[in-house]
Amino acid sequence: MALVLAAGLAGSGLTAAQAATTTAVEAEGDIGARLDAIPGMEVTEKPSTIPGQRWFWLTYRQPVDHREPRGRWFEQRIMLQHVSADRPTVFYTSGYHTPEVMFTAEPTALVDGNQISMEYRYFTPSRPEPTDWRKDTIWQAATDQHRIIEALDGIYTGKWITTGASKGGMTAVYHKRFYPDDVDGSVVYVAPNDVRNRDDRAYDRFFETVGSPECNAHVKALAREFLERRPAMLERFGAAARENGWTFEILRTPDRAFENSVMDFEWAFWQYSLESDCKDLPAATASDDELYAALDTVSGLSFYTDQGLEAYVPYYYQAGTQLGWPKPEFRNLRPMLRYESSYQPRTYVPRDIPMRFDHGRAMRDIDRWVRRNAEHMLFVYGENDPWGAEPFELGRGARDSDVYVAPGQNHSARLIAELPAEQKADAQSDVRRWAGVGDEPRTLRSGPAADDPLQMQRPRL
């Protein structure tokens, strides 16, 4: 819907200096009208919670199939944090839902820029109805992003940087592969690169060596103990399900849901926690209530219910058709596992949605392109993050790009700040140079940086 525009100067009686100042303010205030003039764009301004920024909720009409642009369409949600049309613009992708809060991604704070947050297609409400799941592909999503950049590029005249963490980082890479000229740089956090889906030995090596031997052994012992006390854990899980109205149509039974949470326990601990958090875990000899609380805190048992999984079906669909998925061996949990084969995306997608894996074709193409063509790309991983076991790597064809690893860190989206001093300075300098603000004094107008509100996603990505 259109926004109310500022009043004109005619008959105002202002001095020339006052008029010039007011005209400049009105030109900036006109940003809402300029956004509203984009065909297919609807604009709503919300109260800002970050000083110096205006906050717009946008919806943009996108083709369901970009190869058939005159066919069916859907409305895609976008959040825009506006500083100034001539500042750099950081295009953040979560790979999931759009956060309905204002926050400042790390690259946005570095360049003092505008920030766009795109909701990934097929995550509600940005989902076509009826839903043709075959169009939930990395190319279609990259083209969503391309069209948004094309629509806004005439308004935002500064440099463009893409960024995202985890699946959002993957999204930034895929967009860069298909539309390399859209942006001036990309900052990619903790993005896995499952180019060899059938070979998951990298994850097994990771879990054998991550952290101190004491913490590593403690986490493994707890996972085994959950299975040893399966009846007690299921009793508590069942009571919580009845209390909260949870159901298990997708995973079929509470037992399968419980076991999937146990298979995720070790992964989830290292993904979301630090070595220093190991001391807060209970001993394997702790009470049933203490153990159940630890499993629920780390793995999030409610996620394995229909209510928890439903929102992430679009991710699991893509994992099972193009992205690939990790499959550790779980040697330390055998022979107590009953449903080990269920640890795969097909399990988490309703059976009436057809899926067929492309046997890695899409990911091999992405991997080749990054090795041979990456330019102005910065990859950052956490040393103790399971997803870093299969990272993106740069080849001889890469230019002005780097891969960094933050010591002792997990699946965080603010890892540049955690790099050793020299690497941190280099990475920050590169991002600011790509954004065209390398010589500016670093006085940020964006307010204190907030952690990525989607960083605690429960899916195994």
The 8 nearest C-alpha neighbors of each residue, nearest first, counted from 0:
[[1, 41, 42, 2, 43, 35, 40, 57],
 [2, 0, 35, 42, 3, 32, 41, 43],
 [1, 3, 4, 31, 32, 0, 43, 42],
 [2, 4, 1, 5, 32, 31, 6, 29],
 [5, 3, 2, 6, 29, 32, 28, 31],
 [6, 4, 25, 7, 3, 28, 29, 26],
 [5, 7, 4, 8, 25, 9, 3, 11],
 [6, 8, 9, 5, 11, 25, 10, 22],
 [9, 7, 11, 10, 6, 18, 13, 12],
 [10, 8, 11, 7, 12, 6, 13, 18],
 [9, 11, 12, 8, 13, 7, 6, 18],
 [12, 10, 8, 13, 9, 7, 18, 14],
 [11, 13, 10, 14, 9, 8, 18, 15],
 [14, 12, 11, 18, 17, 15, 8, 16],
 [13, 15, 17, 16, 18, 12, 19, 11],
 [14, 16, 18, 17, 19, 13, 20, 12],
 [17, 15, 19, 18, 14, 20, 13, 21],
 [16, 18, 14, 20, 15, 19, 13, 21],
 [17, 19, 15, 21, 16, 20, 13, 14],
 [20, 18, 22, 16, 17, 21, 15, 23],
 [21, 19, 17, 23, 18, 22, 16, 24],
 [20, 22, 24, 18, 23, 19, 17, 25],
 [21, 23, 25, 19, 24, 20, 18, 26],
 [24, 22, 26, 20, 21, 25, 19, 27],
 [25, 23, 21, 27, 22, 26, 28, 20],
 [24, 26, 28, 22, 27, 23, 29, 21],
 [27, 25, 23, 29, 28, 24, 22, 30],
 [26, 28, 24, 29, 25, 30, 23, 83],
 [29, 27, 25, 30, 26, 24, 31, 5],
 [28, 30, 26, 32, 27, 31, 25, 33],
 [31, 29, 33, 28, 32, 27, 34, 26],
 [32, 30, 34, 29, 33, 35, 2, 28],
 [31, 33, 35, 29, 34, 30, 36, 2],
 [34, 32, 30, 36, 35, 31, 29, 37],
 [33, 35, 31, 32, 36, 37, 30, 42],
 [34, 36, 32, 33, 37, 42, 1, 41],
 [35, 37, 33, 34, 32, 38, 40, 1],
 [38, 36, 40, 35, 34, 39, 150, 33],
 [39, 37, 40, 36, 35, 60, 59, 150],
 [38, 40, 60, 59, 37, 41, 58, 61],
 [41, 39, 59, 37, 38, 58, 35, 42],
 [42, 40, 58, 0, 57, 35, 59, 39],
 [41, 43, 57, 0, 35, 56, 40, 1],
 [42, 44, 56, 55, 57, 45, 0, 41],
 [45, 43, 55, 54, 56, 42, 46, 53],
 [44, 46, 54, 55, 47, 43, 56, 53],
 [47, 45, 54, 48, 44, 53, 55, 49],
 [48, 46, 54, 53, 49, 45, 52, 50],
 [47, 49, 50, 46, 101, 52, 54, 100],
 [50, 48, 47, 52, 446, 51, 445, 101],
 [51, 49, 52, 446, 48, 445, 47, 444],
 [50, 52, 444, 82, 49, 445, 53, 446],
 [53, 51, 82, 81, 50, 49, 80, 54],
 [52, 54, 81, 47, 80, 55, 82, 51],
 [55, 53, 80, 47, 45, 79, 44, 81],
 [54, 56, 44, 79, 43, 45, 78, 57],
 [55, 57, 78, 43, 42, 77, 44, 79],
 [58, 56, 42, 77, 41, 76, 78, 55],
 [57, 59, 76, 75, 41, 40, 74, 77],
 [60, 58, 40, 75, 74, 39, 61, 57],
 [59, 61, 74, 39, 73, 75, 72, 40],
 [62, 60, 72, 73, 74, 59, 63, 75],
 [63, 61, 72, 64, 68, 65, 71, 73],
 [62, 64, 72, 71, 73, 61, 65, 134],
 [65, 63, 62, 66, 67, 134, 68, 139],
 [64, 66, 68, 67, 62, 63, 139, 142],
 [65, 67, 64, 68, 62, 139, 69, 63],
 [66, 68, 65, 64, 70, 69, 62, 63],
 [69, 67, 65, 62, 70, 66, 64, 71],
 [70, 68, 67, 71, 62, 72, 65, 66],
 [69, 71, 67, 68, 72, 62, 64, 63],
 [70, 72, 63, 62, 69, 73, 64, 68],
 [71, 73, 62, 63, 61, 60, 70, 127],
 [74, 72, 127, 61, 60, 63, 62, 75],
 [75, 73, 60, 59, 58, 125, 61, 76],
 [74, 76, 125, 59, 58, 60, 73, 77],
 [75, 77, 58, 118, 57, 125, 117, 59],
 [78, 76, 117, 57, 116, 58, 118, 56],
 [77, 79, 56, 116, 115, 55, 57, 117],
 [80, 78, 115, 55, 114, 54, 81, 56],
 [79, 81, 54, 114, 113, 53, 52, 115],
 [80, 82, 113, 53, 52, 83, 79, 54],
 [83, 81, 52, 113, 112, 51, 80, 53],
 [84, 82, 86, 85, 81, 113, 27, 112],
 [83, 85, 155, 86, 154, 156, 82, 157],
 [84, 86, 157, 156, 83, 155, 87, 154],
 [85, 87, 157, 112, 83, 84, 88, 113],
 [88, 86, 157, 158, 112, 159, 434, 113],
 [87, 89, 113, 159, 112, 114, 160, 158],
 [88, 90, 160, 114, 161, 107, 159, 113],
 [91, 89, 161, 115, 114, 160, 162, 116],
 [92, 90, 116, 162, 163, 115, 161, 89],
 [93, 91, 167, 163, 94, 117, 116, 162],
 [92, 94, 167, 95, 163, 166, 164, 91],
 [93, 95, 167, 166, 119, 92, 170, 96],
 [96, 94, 93, 119, 118, 122, 97, 167],
 [97, 95, 118, 122, 119, 98, 93, 94],
 [96, 98, 118, 117, 99, 116, 95, 93],
 [99, 97, 100, 96, 452, 453, 101, 116],
 [100, 98, 97, 101, 78, 56, 96, 452],
 [101, 99, 98, 102, 452, 48, 78, 97],
 [100, 102, 48, 99, 103, 49, 80, 47],
 [103, 101, 449, 100, 104, 451, 448, 450],
 [102, 104, 448, 449, 107, 108, 105, 101],
 [105, 103, 107, 106, 451, 108, 102, 448],
 [104, 106, 108, 107, 413, 109, 103, 448],
 [107, 105, 109, 108, 104, 110, 89, 430],
 [108, 106, 104, 112, 109, 105, 110, 111],
 [107, 109, 111, 105, 106, 110, 103, 445],
 [108, 110, 106, 107, 111, 105, 431, 427],
 [109, 111, 112, 107, 108, 431, 106, 436],
 [112, 110, 108, 443, 107, 109, 445, 444],
 [113, 111, 87, 88, 110, 86, 107, 82],
 [112, 114, 88, 81, 82, 80, 89, 87],
 [115, 113, 89, 80, 88, 79, 90, 112],
 [114, 116, 79, 90, 78, 91, 89, 80],
 [117, 115, 91, 78, 77, 92, 90, 97],
 [118, 116, 77, 92, 97, 119, 76, 115],
 [117, 119, 97, 96, 76, 77, 95, 120],
 [118, 120, 94, 95, 122, 117, 96, 121],
 [119, 121, 122, 125, 126, 140, 118, 75],
 [122, 120, 126, 125, 313, 123, 119, 135],
 [123, 121, 125, 120, 126, 96, 119, 124],
 [124, 122, 125, 126, 121, 96, 310, 120],
 [123, 125, 126, 122, 121, 76, 75, 74],
 [126, 124, 75, 123, 122, 121, 120, 74],
 [127, 125, 121, 123, 124, 122, 120, 128],
 [128, 126, 73, 130, 129, 121, 125, 63],
 [129, 127, 130, 126, 73, 131, 72, 71],
 [128, 130, 127, 131, 126, 132, 71, 73],
 [131, 129, 128, 127, 132, 126, 121, 134],
 [132, 130, 133, 134, 129, 127, 135, 128],
 [131, 133, 134, 135, 130, 352, 316, 353],
 [132, 134, 131, 135, 136, 354, 353, 130],
 [133, 135, 132, 136, 131, 64, 139, 63],
 [136, 134, 132, 133, 121, 317, 139, 137],
 [137, 135, 139, 138, 134, 140, 317, 133],
 [136, 138, 140, 139, 141, 173, 135, 170],
 [139, 137, 141, 140, 136, 142, 177, 173],
 [138, 140, 142, 136, 141, 137, 143, 65],
 [141, 139, 143, 137, 142, 138, 136, 120],
 [142, 140, 174, 138, 144, 143, 139, 137],
 [141, 143, 145, 139, 144, 140, 146, 138],
 [144, 142, 140, 146, 141, 145, 139, 147],
 [143, 145, 141, 147, 142, 146, 148, 140],
 [144, 146, 142, 148, 147, 143, 149, 141],
 [147, 145, 149, 143, 148, 144, 150, 142],
 [148, 146, 150, 144, 149, 145, 151, 143],
 [149, 147, 145, 151, 150, 146, 152, 144],
 [150, 148, 146, 152, 147, 151, 145, 153],
 [149, 151, 147, 148, 152, 146, 37, 153],
 [152, 150, 148, 154, 153, 149, 155, 147],
 [153, 151, 155, 149, 154, 148, 150, 156],
 [152, 154, 151, 155, 156, 150, 149, 148],
 [155, 153, 151, 152, 156, 84, 33, 34],
 [156, 154, 84, 152, 157, 153, 85, 151],
 [155, 157, 85, 154, 84, 152, 153, 158],
 [156, 158, 87, 85, 86, 155, 159, 88],
 [157, 159, 87, 434, 183, 88, 435, 156],
 [158, 160, 182, 88, 183, 87, 89, 434],
 [161, 159, 89, 184, 185, 183, 182, 90],
 [162, 160, 90, 185, 89, 91, 171, 186],
 [161, 163, 186, 91, 187, 185, 171, 90],
 [162, 164, 168, 167, 92, 91, 187, 93],
 [163, 165, 168, 188, 167, 412, 189, 166],
 [164, 166, 190, 168, 189, 167, 460, 188],
 [167, 165, 169, 94, 168, 460, 170, 164],
 [166, 168, 93, 94, 163, 164, 92, 170],
 [169, 167, 163, 164, 187, 165, 171, 190],
 [168, 170, 166, 172, 190, 167, 171, 173],
 [169, 171, 167, 173, 168, 172, 166, 94],
 [170, 172, 168, 174, 169, 173, 162, 161],
 [173, 171, 169, 175, 170, 174, 176, 168],
 [172, 174, 176, 170, 175, 171, 169, 177],
 [173, 175, 141, 171, 177, 176, 172, 178],
 [176, 174, 179, 172, 178, 173, 177, 171],
 [175, 177, 173, 174, 179, 178, 172, 368],
 [176, 178, 174, 175, 179, 173, 141, 138],
 [179, 177, 175, 180, 181, 174, 176, 145],
 [180, 178, 175, 176, 181, 177, 182, 174],
 [179, 181, 178, 182, 183, 175, 177, 176],
 [182, 180, 179, 178, 145, 183, 148, 175],
 [183, 181, 159, 180, 184, 160, 179, 161],
 [182, 184, 159, 160, 433, 158, 434, 375],
 [183, 185, 375, 160, 433, 182, 376, 161],
 [184, 186, 161, 376, 160, 162, 187, 377],
 [187, 185, 162, 377, 376, 378, 161, 188],
 [188, 186, 168, 378, 162, 163, 377, 185],
 [187, 189, 164, 379, 168, 190, 412, 378],
 [190, 188, 380, 165, 164, 379, 410, 387],
 [189, 191, 165, 168, 169, 188, 164, 166],
 [192, 190, 390, 386, 389, 193, 387, 189],
 [191, 193, 390, 389, 391, 194, 190, 366],
 [194, 192, 195, 196, 323, 191, 389, 322],
 [193, 195, 362, 363, 192, 196, 359, 366],
 [196, 194, 198, 193, 197, 359, 199, 363],
 [195, 197, 323, 198, 193, 194, 324, 359],
 [198, 196, 195, 199, 326, 325, 323, 358],
 [197, 199, 195, 196, 200, 201, 326, 325],
 [200, 198, 201, 202, 326, 197, 325, 327],
 [199, 201, 203, 202, 198, 204, 327, 328],
 [200, 202, 204, 199, 203, 388, 205, 389],
 [203, 201, 205, 200, 204, 199, 388, 327],
 [202, 204, 200, 206, 205, 201, 327, 207],
 [205, 203, 207, 201, 202, 206, 200, 208],
 [204, 206, 202, 203, 207, 208, 209, 201],
 [207, 205, 203, 209, 208, 204, 202, 385],
 [206, 208, 204, 205, 209, 203, 215, 202],
 [207, 209, 205, 206, 204, 210, 212, 215],
 [210, 208, 206, 205, 383, 207, 215, 211],
 [211, 209, 215, 274, 214, 212, 208, 383],
 [210, 212, 213, 214, 215, 209, 274, 208],
 [213, 211, 215, 214, 216, 210, 208, 209],
 [212, 214, 216, 211, 215, 217, 210, 218],
 [215, 213, 217, 211, 216, 212, 277, 218],
 [214, 216, 212, 218, 217, 213, 210, 211],
 [217, 215, 219, 213, 214, 218, 212, 220],
 [216, 218, 214, 220, 219, 215, 213, 221],
 [217, 219, 221, 215, 220, 216, 265, 214],
 [220, 218, 216, 222, 221, 217, 215, 223],
 [221, 219, 217, 223, 218, 222, 216, 224],
 [220, 222, 224, 218, 223, 283, 219, 225],
 [221, 223, 219, 225, 224, 220, 261, 218],
 [224, 222, 220, 226, 221, 225, 332, 227],
 [223, 225, 227, 221, 226, 222, 220, 228],
 [226, 224, 228, 222, 223, 227, 229, 221],
 [225, 227, 229, 228, 224, 223, 335, 222],
 [228, 226, 224, 225, 229, 223, 335, 230],
 [229, 227, 225, 226, 231, 230, 224, 232],
 [228, 230, 226, 232, 231, 227, 233, 225],
 [231, 229, 233, 232, 228, 234, 227, 226],
 [232, 230, 234, 233, 229, 228, 235, 287],
 [231, 233, 229, 235, 234, 230, 291, 236],
 [234, 232, 236, 230, 235, 231, 237, 229],
 [233, 235, 231, 237, 232, 236, 230, 238],
 [236, 234, 238, 232, 233, 237, 239, 231],
 [237, 235, 233, 239, 238, 234, 232, 240],
 [238, 236, 240, 234, 235, 239, 233, 241],
 [237, 239, 235, 241, 240, 236, 242, 234],
 [238, 240, 242, 236, 237, 241, 243, 235],
 [241, 239, 245, 237, 243, 238, 242, 244],
 [242, 240, 244, 238, 239, 243, 237, 245],
 [241, 243, 239, 240, 244, 238, 245, 237],
 [244, 242, 240, 241, 245, 239, 238, 246],
 [245, 243, 241, 240, 242, 246, 239, 306],
 [244, 246, 240, 243, 304, 306, 241, 305],
 [245, 247, 305, 304, 248, 244, 240, 306],
 [248, 246, 251, 304, 305, 250, 249, 252],
 [247, 249, 251, 250, 246, 305, 252, 304],
 [250, 248, 251, 247, 349, 305, 347, 348],
 [249, 251, 247, 248, 252, 256, 255, 346],
 [252, 250, 248, 247, 249, 255, 253, 256],
 [253, 251, 254, 255, 247, 250, 256, 248],
 [252, 254, 256, 255, 257, 247, 251, 237],
 [255, 253, 257, 252, 256, 258, 233, 229],
 [256, 254, 258, 252, 257, 253, 259, 250],
 [255, 257, 253, 259, 303, 254, 258, 250],
 [258, 256, 254, 260, 255, 259, 253, 261],
 [257, 259, 261, 255, 260, 256, 254, 262],
 [260, 258, 262, 256, 261, 257, 255, 263],
 [259, 261, 263, 257, 258, 262, 298, 264],
 [262, 260, 264, 258, 263, 259, 222, 257],
 [261, 263, 259, 260, 264, 258, 265, 329],
 [262, 264, 260, 261, 266, 265, 267, 259],
 [265, 263, 261, 267, 298, 266, 262, 268],
 [264, 266, 268, 267, 263, 218, 269, 219],
 [265, 267, 263, 264, 268, 269, 270, 385],
 [268, 266, 270, 264, 265, 269, 263, 298],
 [269, 267, 265, 272, 270, 266, 271, 297],
 [270, 268, 272, 267, 266, 271, 384, 383],
 [269, 271, 267, 384, 410, 409, 268, 266],
 [270, 272, 268, 269, 267, 410, 409, 273],
 [273, 271, 269, 268, 270, 276, 409, 274],
 [272, 274, 275, 276, 409, 269, 408, 271],
 [273, 275, 276, 277, 210, 272, 214, 407],
 [274, 276, 273, 277, 278, 272, 279, 214],
 [277, 275, 273, 274, 278, 279, 272, 280],
 [276, 278, 279, 275, 280, 274, 214, 273],
 [277, 279, 276, 280, 275, 281, 214, 274],
 [280, 278, 277, 276, 281, 275, 282, 293],
 [279, 281, 277, 278, 282, 293, 276, 218],
 [282, 280, 285, 279, 283, 289, 290, 293],
 [281, 283, 284, 285, 280, 221, 217, 290],
 [282, 284, 221, 285, 224, 281, 220, 290],
 [283, 285, 282, 286, 281, 224, 290, 287],
 [286, 284, 282, 283, 289, 281, 290, 287],
 [287, 285, 289, 288, 290, 284, 283, 291],
 [286, 288, 290, 289, 291, 231, 285, 232],
 [289, 287, 291, 286, 290, 292, 285, 235],
 [290, 288, 292, 286, 287, 291, 285, 293],
 [289, 291, 293, 287, 292, 288, 286, 294],
 [290, 292, 294, 288, 293, 289, 232, 287],
 [291, 293, 295, 289, 290, 294, 296, 288],
 [294, 292, 296, 290, 291, 295, 297, 289],
 [295, 293, 291, 297, 296, 292, 298, 290],
 [294, 296, 299, 292, 300, 293, 298, 297],
 [297, 295, 293, 294, 299, 292, 298, 300],
 [296, 298, 294, 295, 299, 268, 293, 267],
 [299, 297, 264, 295, 294, 260, 267, 296],
 [298, 300, 295, 301, 296, 302, 297, 294],
 [301, 299, 295, 302, 303, 298, 260, 257],
 [300, 302, 303, 304, 299, 307, 306, 245],
 [301, 303, 307, 300, 304, 299, 308, 457],
 [304, 302, 256, 301, 300, 307, 308, 305],
 [303, 305, 307, 306, 247, 302, 301, 246],
 [306, 304, 308, 247, 307, 246, 309, 249],
 [305, 307, 304, 309, 308, 245, 246, 302],
 [308, 306, 302, 304, 305, 309, 301, 303],
 [307, 309, 305, 311, 310, 306, 302, 303],
 [308, 310, 311, 312, 306, 307, 305, 348],
 [309, 311, 308, 312, 307, 122, 123, 313],
 [312, 310, 314, 313, 308, 309, 315, 458],
 [311, 313, 315, 314, 309, 348, 310, 316],
 [314, 312, 316, 311, 315, 121, 317, 122],
 [315, 313, 317, 316, 311, 312, 318, 95],
 [316, 314, 318, 344, 312, 317, 313, 319],
 [315, 317, 313, 319, 314, 318, 312, 320],
 [318, 316, 320, 314, 319, 315, 321, 322],
 [319, 317, 322, 315, 323, 316, 320, 321],
 [318, 320, 344, 316, 317, 356, 323, 315],
 [319, 321, 356, 317, 355, 318, 357, 316],
 [322, 320, 317, 318, 357, 323, 361, 356],
 [323, 321, 318, 317, 362, 320, 324, 319],
 [322, 324, 318, 196, 321, 193, 319, 359],
 [323, 325, 318, 196, 326, 322, 193, 343],
 [326, 324, 199, 327, 323, 196, 202, 193],
 [325, 327, 199, 328, 324, 342, 343, 202],
 [328, 326, 203, 329, 202, 325, 199, 200],
 [327, 329, 330, 326, 203, 200, 199, 331],
 [330, 328, 332, 331, 327, 333, 262, 203],
 [331, 329, 328, 332, 333, 334, 327, 203],
 [330, 332, 329, 333, 219, 223, 328, 220],
 [333, 331, 329, 330, 223, 335, 334, 336],
 [334, 332, 335, 330, 336, 331, 329, 223],
 [333, 335, 336, 332, 337, 330, 331, 329],
 [336, 334, 333, 332, 337, 226, 227, 223],
 [337, 335, 334, 333, 338, 339, 332, 258],
 [336, 338, 339, 335, 258, 334, 255, 340],
 [339, 337, 340, 341, 336, 255, 258, 342],
 [338, 340, 341, 342, 336, 337, 259, 262],
 [339, 341, 342, 338, 343, 337, 346, 326],
 [342, 340, 339, 338, 343, 346, 259, 345],
 [341, 343, 340, 339, 259, 326, 346, 344],
 [342, 344, 341, 345, 346, 324, 340, 326],
 [345, 343, 315, 319, 346, 347, 318, 348],
 [346, 344, 348, 347, 343, 319, 315, 354],
 [347, 345, 344, 348, 341, 343, 250, 342],
 [346, 348, 344, 345, 249, 315, 349, 250],
 [347, 349, 345, 312, 346, 350, 316, 315],
 [350, 348, 351, 249, 352, 347, 346, 312],
 [349, 351, 352, 348, 353, 249, 345, 346],
 [350, 352, 349, 353, 348, 354, 249, 132],
 [351, 353, 350, 349, 354, 348, 132, 316],
 [354, 352, 351, 355, 350, 132, 349, 133],
 [355, 353, 320, 352, 356, 319, 316, 345],
 [354, 356, 320, 357, 353, 319, 321, 358],
 [355, 357, 320, 358, 319, 321, 354, 359],
 [356, 358, 359, 320, 321, 360, 355, 361],
 [359, 357, 356, 360, 321, 196, 320, 323],
 [358, 360, 362, 357, 361, 363, 194, 321],
 [359, 361, 363, 362, 358, 357, 364, 321],
 [362, 360, 364, 363, 359, 321, 365, 357],
 [361, 363, 365, 194, 359, 364, 360, 366],
 [364, 362, 366, 360, 365, 194, 361, 359],
 [363, 365, 361, 367, 362, 366, 368, 360],
 [366, 364, 362, 368, 363, 367, 369, 361],
 [365, 367, 363, 369, 368, 364, 362, 370],
 [368, 366, 370, 364, 365, 369, 371, 363],
 [367, 369, 365, 371, 372, 366, 370, 364],
 [370, 368, 373, 366, 372, 371, 367, 365],
 [371, 369, 394, 393, 367, 368, 397, 372],
 [372, 370, 396, 368, 397, 369, 394, 367],
 [371, 373, 397, 368, 396, 369, 370, 374],
 [374, 372, 397, 369, 398, 376, 371, 370],
 [373, 375, 398, 376, 399, 400, 397, 372],
 [374, 376, 184, 400, 399, 185, 377, 398],
 [377, 375, 400, 185, 374, 184, 186, 373],
 [376, 378, 186, 401, 400, 187, 402, 185],
 [379, 377, 402, 187, 188, 403, 186, 401],
 [378, 380, 403, 188, 404, 402, 189, 187],
 [381, 379, 189, 404, 387, 405, 188, 403],
 [380, 382, 408, 409, 405, 384, 383, 404],
 [381, 383, 406, 407, 408, 405, 384, 404],
 [384, 382, 409, 381, 408, 407, 209, 269],
 [383, 385, 409, 270, 381, 410, 386, 387],
 [386, 384, 387, 388, 270, 383, 266, 269],
 [387, 385, 191, 388, 384, 389, 189, 190],
 [386, 388, 390, 389, 385, 384, 380, 191],
 [387, 389, 386, 385, 201, 202, 390, 205],
 [388, 390, 387, 192, 191, 193, 386, 201],
 [391, 389, 387, 191, 192, 388, 392, 190],
 [390, 392, 192, 191, 393, 389, 366, 190],
 [391, 393, 390, 370, 394, 402, 369, 366],
 [394, 392, 370, 397, 369, 391, 395, 373],
 [393, 395, 370, 396, 397, 371, 392, 369],
 [396, 394, 397, 371, 370, 393, 398, 372],
 [395, 397, 371, 372, 394, 370, 398, 373],
 [396, 398, 373, 372, 371, 395, 394, 374],
 [399, 397, 374, 400, 373, 396, 375, 372],
 [398, 400, 375, 374, 397, 401, 376, 373],
 [401, 399, 376, 375, 398, 377, 374, 397],
 [400, 402, 377, 378, 403, 376, 399, 393],
 [401, 403, 378, 379, 377, 404, 392, 400],
 [404, 402, 379, 378, 380, 401, 405, 422],
 [403, 405, 380, 381, 379, 382, 406, 402],
 [404, 406, 418, 381, 408, 382, 417, 380],
 [407, 405, 382, 408, 404, 381, 418, 417],
 [406, 408, 382, 383, 405, 381, 409, 273],
 [409, 407, 381, 382, 406, 383, 405, 273],
 [408, 410, 384, 381, 383, 270, 411, 271],
 [411, 409, 270, 384, 381, 271, 189, 412],
 [410, 412, 409, 413, 414, 454, 381, 408],
 [411, 413, 164, 414, 188, 451, 410, 454],
 [414, 412, 411, 105, 415, 416, 450, 417],
 [413, 415, 417, 416, 412, 411, 405, 418],
 [416, 414, 417, 418, 423, 413, 426, 379],
 [415, 417, 414, 418, 423, 413, 419, 105],
 [418, 416, 414, 415, 405, 419, 423, 413],
 [419, 417, 405, 423, 415, 416, 422, 420],
 [418, 420, 422, 421, 423, 417, 405, 406],
 [421, 419, 423, 422, 424, 418, 417, 425],
 [422, 420, 424, 423, 419, 425, 418, 426],
 [423, 421, 425, 424, 419, 420, 418, 426],
 [422, 424, 420, 418, 426, 421, 425, 415],
 [423, 425, 421, 427, 422, 426, 428, 420],
 [426, 424, 422, 428, 423, 427, 429, 421],
 [427, 425, 429, 423, 428, 424, 422, 430],
 [428, 426, 424, 430, 429, 425, 423, 431],
 [427, 429, 425, 431, 426, 430, 424, 432],
 [428, 430, 432, 426, 427, 431, 433, 425],
 [431, 429, 433, 427, 432, 428, 434, 426],
 [430, 432, 437, 434, 428, 436, 433, 429],
 [431, 433, 437, 429, 435, 434, 430, 436],
 [434, 432, 430, 435, 431, 184, 183, 429],
 [433, 435, 431, 158, 432, 436, 87, 430],
 [434, 436, 432, 433, 437, 431, 158, 87],
 [437, 435, 431, 439, 438, 434, 432, 110],
 [436, 438, 432, 431, 439, 435, 428, 434],
 [437, 439, 436, 440, 432, 435, 431, 441],
 [440, 438, 436, 437, 441, 442, 435, 431],
 [441, 439, 442, 438, 437, 436, 443, 110],
 [440, 442, 443, 439, 109, 110, 111, 438],
 [443, 441, 440, 444, 111, 439, 445, 109],
 [444, 442, 111, 445, 441, 108, 446, 109],
 [445, 443, 446, 51, 111, 442, 50, 82],
 [446, 444, 443, 111, 108, 51, 49, 447],
 [445, 447, 444, 49, 448, 50, 443, 51],
 [448, 446, 449, 445, 103, 108, 49, 443],
 [449, 447, 103, 446, 108, 450, 104, 102],
 [450, 448, 102, 103, 447, 451, 104, 452],
 [449, 451, 452, 448, 102, 104, 103, 413],
 [450, 452, 454, 453, 104, 449, 412, 102],
 [453, 451, 454, 450, 98, 455, 102, 100],
 [454, 452, 451, 455, 456, 98, 93, 96],
 [453, 455, 451, 456, 452, 411, 412, 164],
 [456, 454, 453, 457, 271, 452, 451, 411],
 [455, 457, 454, 458, 453, 460, 459, 95],
 [456, 458, 455, 459, 302, 299, 298, 460],
 [459, 457, 460, 456, 311, 302, 314, 315],
 [458, 460, 457, 267, 263, 266, 456, 325],
 [459, 458, 165, 166, 386, 456, 457, 191]]
